[in-house]
Amino acid sequence: MNDQASTLRLIAQNNTQKNSMYSEQQATETNPPKTVRRMRSIAISGGKGGVGKSNLSVNLALALGSIGNKVSLLDADFGLANADLLCGVTPKHHLGHVIAGWKELDDIAVQISNGVQLIPSGSGIEELANISVSAHTNLLHKLEAMERSSNFMLIDTAAGISENVTGILISADEIIIVATPDPTSIVDAYATIKIILRHSPEKPIFVVVNNVVGVGDAEQVFEQVSYVSKRFLKREVNFLGMIPNDDLLVEAVREQIPVLEYAPEAPSSRAIKLIAKQIHSRNPADLATTGEAQSFWNRIISK
């Protein structure tokens, strides 16, 4: 695993240096004329289902929380939510109840760890699966109010590239695409990146390679995604990390316990912690932006 971590750092450093556009964006936000604390929104997607994005979302939220951040985890897979299952919690209420006006967001938020709260969606609810997020401005304004108490909002998106999913992706500050060595996953990852950049050409996009057997697998998957992005989209994507194939992760899912809690020293846990540290170091807790900047939820409203 030490060799894997060393390779991960080298690749991440090289791609961070290449992405001058992203660095310039951070630099312009360092000393704004009027500063306010603004939450960092990160949407986690993968095109196809089954690539492990929900697992990454849950454990990344816990990892970011463990290093002092306040994190809100939104399960945005409306109608087929499973983040609560991976956390081992059974919420009595969900976003559907907020939309219906029966509950407030504070009523449905579930504390899953110190500094980390889950905003659950519903599972097996057809009406919730078919909602248009941007149409519910009252809900979005309530979600916006929660930004003041969080450093990060992680959004676990649904599979596919529906209008709802695309709207969330292009409204987030940055996007993490999860891919696996499966060829269909690589194709779907590229297709998702293509659609994102069509709507938001400057969006920072990062790739996490999941279910990796060896370091070569991670490098090969990322190189394929990176190559087609540069050749056909004229944009670079960045390598954020890899998560090894890990039996302990599989056991944790079966036990409905996040792997960071089930086996903190497992290879997958160490890999996710490393990803969290990279995200945290790029975005210190005191990051500020201009008062006129739109929040994540305002950007959705304006779509």
Phi, psi and omega per residue, in radians:
M1 nan -0.540 3.103
N2 -1.046 -0.714 3.105
D3 -1.106 -0.675 3.129
Q4 -1.108 -0.758 -3.118
A5 -1.147 -0.683 3.137
S6 -1.132 -0.770 3.111
T7 -1.100 -0.712 3.121
L8 -1.021 -0.783 -3.122
R9 -1.101 -0.736 -3.113
L10 -1.111 -0.798 -3.136
I11 -1.128 -0.764 -3.113
A12 -1.109 -0.710 3.136
Q13 -1.125 -0.755 -3.135
N14 -1.075 -0.763 -3.093
N15 -1.316 -0.486 3.069
T16 -1.170 -0.680 3.117
Q17 -1.164 -0.632 -3.114
K18 -1.198 -0.542 -3.002
N19 -1.517 1.188 -3.112
S20 -1.119 -0.529 3.141
M21 -1.040 -0.766 -3.131
Y22 -1.189 -0.681 3.123
S23 -1.121 -0.682 3.122
E24 -1.132 -0.641 3.117
Q25 -1.076 -0.759 3.122
Q26 -1.118 -0.723 -3.088
A27 -1.077 -0.676 -3.118
T28 -1.221 -0.339 -3.134
E29 -1.621 -0.075 -3.042
T30 -1.240 -0.768 -3.087
N31 -2.248 1.135 3.141
P32 -1.276 2.775 -3.113
P33 -1.135 -0.631 3.127
K34 -2.274 2.087 -2.992
T35 -1.917 2.473 3.002
V36 -2.405 2.719 3.104
R37 -1.398 2.196 -3.105
R38 -2.197 2.352 3.104
M39 -1.146 2.549 3.072
R40 -1.699 2.103 -3.127
S41 -1.753 2.253 -3.121
I42 -2.248 2.022 3.100
A43 -1.629 2.344 -3.100
I44 -1.995 2.095 -3.037
S45 -2.430 3.124 3.122
G46 -2.860 0.110 -3.094
G47 1.377 -1.543 -3.129
K48 -1.417 2.858 3.061
G49 -1.477 2.899 3.054
G50 1.435 0.211 -3.131
V51 -1.624 -0.118 3.085
G52 1.723 0.330 -3.095
K53 -1.179 -0.631 3.131
S54 -1.174 -0.718 3.073
N55 -1.052 -0.769 3.115
L56 -1.117 -0.762 -3.108
S57 -1.009 -0.867 -3.106
V58 -1.097 -0.881 -3.057
N59 -1.289 -0.545 3.074
L60 -1.175 -0.672 3.075
A61 -1.048 -0.778 3.130
L62 -1.144 -0.693 -3.137
A63 -1.146 -0.734 3.098
L64 -1.149 -0.661 3.110
G65 -1.159 -0.590 -3.095
S66 -1.219 -0.278 3.111
I67 -1.890 0.451 2.927
G68 1.715 0.137 -3.134
N69 -1.631 2.645 2.953
K70 -1.631 2.141 -3.000
V71 -2.224 2.325 2.976
S72 -1.921 2.232 3.118
L73 -1.914 1.974 3.134
L74 -1.739 2.104 3.027
D75 -1.462 1.745 -3.077
A76 -1.689 0.287 3.025
D77 -1.524 1.276 -3.026
F78 -1.063 2.183 3.113
G79 1.644 -0.463 3.125
L80 -2.293 0.751 -3.065
A81 -1.236 2.532 3.078
N82 -2.521 0.100 3.127
A83 -1.084 -0.633 3.115
D84 -1.095 -0.668 3.118
L85 -1.113 -0.752 3.138
L86 -1.167 -0.453 3.120
C87 -1.517 -0.189 -3.122
G88 1.309 0.489 3.131
V89 -2.089 2.727 3.122
T90 -2.200 1.515 -3.118
P91 -1.105 2.444 3.086
K92 -1.372 -0.447 -3.073
H93 -2.346 2.818 -3.097
H94 -2.568 -3.036 -3.078
L95 -1.035 -0.519 3.110
G96 -1.025 -0.632 3.128
H97 -1.242 -0.547 3.090
V98 -1.230 -0.762 3.129
I99 -1.060 -0.677 -3.133
A100 -1.291 -0.190 3.136
G101 1.501 0.175 -3.103
W102 -1.495 -0.477 -3.100
K103 -2.388 2.774 3.008
E104 -1.706 2.866 -3.122
L105 -1.038 -0.676 3.122
D106 -1.067 -0.474 -3.128
D107 -1.285 -0.501 -3.045
I108 -1.749 -0.334 -3.106
A109 -1.111 2.358 -3.113
V110 -2.025 2.173 3.094
Q111 -1.351 2.041 -3.106
I112 -1.830 -0.209 3.092
S113 -2.945 2.966 3.118
N114 -1.067 2.015 3.126
G115 1.479 0.021 -3.086
V116 -2.168 2.178 3.101
Q117 -2.161 2.513 3.094
L118 -1.787 2.309 2.998
I119 -1.822 1.736 -3.009
P120 -1.357 2.591 2.971
S121 -1.860 -3.111 -3.099
G122 -1.726 2.786 3.115
S123 -2.147 2.301 3.129
G124 1.293 0.422 -3.130
I125 -1.955 1.822 -3.019
E126 -1.060 -0.710 -3.119
E127 -1.098 -0.663 -3.136
L128 -1.254 -0.633 3.138
A129 -1.110 -0.484 -3.055
N130 -1.714 0.099 -3.110
I131 -1.269 2.669 2.987
S132 -1.732 1.998 -3.059
V133 -1.001 -0.811 -3.060
S134 -1.138 -0.334 -3.122
A135 -1.331 -0.343 -3.082
H136 -1.722 1.264 -3.063
T137 -1.120 -0.554 3.119
N138 -1.094 -0.762 3.093
L139 -1.103 -0.756 -3.101
L140 -1.118 -0.648 3.098
H141 -1.156 -0.612 3.093
K142 -1.192 -0.716 3.093
L143 -1.128 -0.646 3.122
E144 -1.061 -0.667 -3.131
A145 -1.095 -0.472 -3.137
M146 -1.281 -0.305 -3.113
E147 -1.060 -0.503 -3.056
R148 -1.144 -0.372 -3.089
S149 -1.825 0.126 -3.090
S150 -2.188 2.546 2.952
N151 -1.493 -0.611 -3.098
F152 -2.337 2.478 2.896
M153 -2.050 2.005 3.049
L154 -1.721 2.252 -3.105
I155 -2.010 1.971 3.075
D156 -1.491 1.786 -3.046
T157 -1.396 2.873 3.038
A158 -1.298 2.840 3.040
A159 -1.242 2.745 3.091
G160 1.593 -2.993 -3.058
I161 -2.338 0.813 3.091
S162 -1.174 2.987 3.141
E163 -1.059 -0.692 3.110
N164 -1.062 -0.839 -3.115
V165 -1.103 -0.819 -3.140
T166 -1.065 -0.724 3.123
G167 -1.048 -0.702 3.108
I168 -1.181 -0.771 -3.092
L169 -1.072 -0.808 -3.061
I170 -1.362 -0.184 3.102
S171 -1.604 -0.330 -3.123
A172 -1.264 2.721 3.093
D173 -1.136 -0.671 3.114
E174 -2.652 2.904 -3.041
I175 -2.276 2.395 2.997
I176 -1.913 2.126 3.074
I177 -1.756 2.177 3.113
V178 -1.719 2.225 3.116
A179 -2.297 2.767 3.069
T180 -2.170 2.989 3.103
P181 -1.160 -0.142 3.077
D182 -1.076 2.185 -3.114
P183 -0.959 -0.634 3.136
T184 -1.167 -0.555 3.097
S185 -1.178 -0.696 3.134
I186 -1.109 -0.757 3.127
V187 -1.104 -0.776 -3.118
D188 -1.193 -0.602 3.090
A189 -1.089 -0.791 3.112
Y190 -1.103 -0.746 3.140
A191 -1.063 -0.691 3.118
T192 -1.151 -0.774 3.106
I193 -1.054 -0.717 -3.141
K194 -1.050 -0.777 -3.136
I195 -1.190 -0.711 3.114
I196 -1.023 -0.853 -3.065
L197 -1.232 -0.432 3.057
R198 -1.107 -0.651 -3.122
H199 -1.600 -0.524 -3.052
S200 -2.500 1.413 -2.992
P201 -1.063 -0.422 -3.078
E202 -1.672 0.071 -3.017
K203 -1.133 2.215 3.049
P204 -1.196 2.196 -3.109
I205 -2.173 2.308 -3.126
F206 -2.156 2.609 -3.089
V207 -2.050 2.295 2.974
V208 -2.017 2.234 3.127
V209 -1.727 2.088 -3.066
N210 -1.822 2.808 3.050
N211 1.059 0.776 -3.074
V212 -1.547 2.330 3.096
V213 -1.548 -0.692 3.122
G214 -2.467 2.877 -3.139
V215 -0.990 -0.647 -3.135
G216 -1.048 -0.600 3.118
D217 -1.085 -0.809 -3.115
A218 -1.089 -0.794 -3.127
E219 -1.102 -0.735 -3.102
Q220 -1.137 -0.772 3.140
V221 -1.096 -0.838 -3.119
F222 -1.107 -0.718 -3.135
E223 -1.082 -0.642 3.115
Q224 -1.162 -0.802 3.131
V225 -1.134 -0.739 -3.121
S226 -1.135 -0.731 -3.091
Y227 -1.086 -0.860 -3.091
V228 -1.221 -0.523 3.104
S229 -1.169 -0.743 -3.140
K230 -1.241 -0.702 -3.063
R231 -1.262 -0.796 -3.004
F232 -1.762 -0.420 -3.113
L233 -1.925 -0.142 3.134
K234 1.020 0.614 3.137
R235 -2.416 2.528 3.063
E236 -1.646 2.484 2.956
V237 -1.929 2.866 -3.007
N238 -2.049 2.460 3.102
F239 -1.442 2.115 -3.122
L240 -1.786 -0.506 -3.138
G241 2.903 3.096 3.102
M242 -2.400 2.638 3.113
I243 -2.153 2.069 -3.070
P244 -1.263 2.688 2.967
N245 -1.043 2.175 -2.953
D246 -2.506 2.062 3.121
D247 -1.077 -0.533 3.138
L248 -1.190 -0.555 3.066
L249 -1.156 -0.727 3.108
V250 -1.093 -0.746 3.113
E251 -1.088 -0.721 -3.125
A252 -1.079 -0.726 3.114
V253 -1.083 -0.752 3.131
R254 -1.095 -0.627 -3.131
E255 -1.478 -0.060 -3.120
Q256 1.007 0.781 3.083
I257 -2.267 2.231 3.090
P258 -0.964 2.427 -3.041
V259 -1.072 -0.500 3.097
L260 -1.105 -0.462 3.088
E261 -1.639 -0.611 -3.111
Y262 -1.225 -0.761 -3.105
A263 -2.578 1.407 -3.042
P264 -1.007 -0.456 -3.114
E265 -1.780 0.171 3.088
A266 -1.126 2.672 3.120
P267 -0.932 -0.721 -3.141
S268 -1.177 -0.656 3.120
S269 -1.121 -0.776 -3.138
R270 -1.115 -0.663 3.136
A271 -1.143 -0.740 -3.135
I272 -1.179 -0.661 3.091
K273 -1.082 -0.677 3.121
L274 -1.133 -0.722 3.088
I275 -1.073 -0.765 -3.138
A276 -1.074 -0.703 3.139
K277 -1.129 -0.660 3.098
Q278 -1.128 -0.759 3.116
I279 -1.109 -0.780 -3.126
H280 -1.097 -0.722 -3.092
S281 -1.229 -0.488 3.095
R282 -1.346 -0.414 -3.043
N283 -2.324 1.365 -3.130
P284 -1.041 2.736 -3.023
A285 -1.069 -0.403 -3.098
D286 -1.660 0.252 3.109
L287 -1.005 2.345 -3.117
A288 -2.216 2.862 3.102
T289 -2.526 3.016 -3.105
T290 -1.189 2.613 -3.117
G291 -1.079 -0.400 -3.082
E292 -1.468 -0.165 -3.083
A293 -1.143 2.454 -3.139
Q294 -1.363 2.544 3.022
S295 -1.334 2.945 3.106
F296 -0.994 -0.796 -3.071
W297 -1.246 -0.590 3.061
N298 -1.129 -0.607 3.123
R299 -1.158 -0.617 3.081
I300 -1.185 -0.750 -3.138
I301 -1.029 -0.642 -3.058
S302 -1.425 -0.078 -3.137
K303 -1.184 nan nan
